[in-house]
Amino acid sequence: MTIREEQVLERIDRARRSRPRLREDTITLAHGSGGKATHTLIEAVFKEAFDNPLLNRLDDSAGFTVNGADLAFTTDSYVVSPLFFPGGDIGDLAVNGTVNDLAVSGARPLHLSAAFILEEGFPIADLRRITESMRLAAGAAGVDIVTGDTKVVQRGKADGCYINTAGVGVVRSRPPGDLRPGDAVLVTGPIGEHGVTIMLARGELDIEADLRSDTAPLNCLLADVAGACPGAVRRMRDATRGGVATVLNELASDAGLAVVVDEDAIPVRPAVRGACELLGIDPMYVACEGRAVIVVAAEAADAALSALRGHPLGEDAAVIGQVKDDPSGLVLLKTAFGGTRIVDLLVGDPLPRIC
């Protein structure tokens, strides 16, 4: 490593260790992107206000014990535009997203809540279509929607329909979270399909591609992986806002280790790659709604990959990288051209309102 490279890494490390500070006076779309602005907002506002051990882990769900039962609890809100898109709609997106947040925490999802914020004038036919989609998605995931709420706002005060879902599940085996050098990094399937599908579905771009959202419940798939390599799963994260790049950065930062990824090993469908090239977007940062990043012990990589590929949702799974000792807290990408570059957290918001 050159002196110049060492200096750059030192500056990055100092910046990451400094206390997050909001520089904006108002909320911007970037604060919802899942990237640097989102992380700063969470650390500087929400974490500071609600400081407690469960929240401070910043996991996909909070884990706690009640009368000897290990439980996981999570919540998420959905503001996708358009509401209906190839491969799904806001309804199944809301169910699958909450189911997946529980599943990556090692939990078996049990029950969901569903709260609707509806705009005056929203068609009842569309609401029925959304709730039917939620019913089918809940059935596919093996969960029940057991409680909820409805609010209606004046015409022009919302984009038709917003949904919040919360979920609770029983933890089978919570991944310990202690990444170690040599661990293998896997992704459960081709990345970026949801985000690109939403972008094209808006009809603002003269691009045609045969794409569908990857929205799907991952609880059975991830349970298969945990069963195939017991005790060897370190972490699981679903790659939603900010995409795979954001998940890898969070894992590297939490562990104080490096994640090195091979660009050629990352599964990306040609239609997604082509659309991203035209839009000037890196697929690594594009949201998925039915893909997860899994870190397992090196000796369990083959078993995990076999379990993934044995399930319909994991047929195109791949080992994409490895955990290394250093540079601490960084994600490095070995490019197809033989070089290496840092994959940092997303800056700005290239794909607003996609989940």
Order of alpha helices (4+ residues) and beta strands (2+ residues): alpha-alpha-alpha-beta-beta-beta-beta-alpha-beta-alpha-beta-beta-beta-alpha-alpha-beta-alpha-beta-alpha-beta-alpha-beta-beta-beta
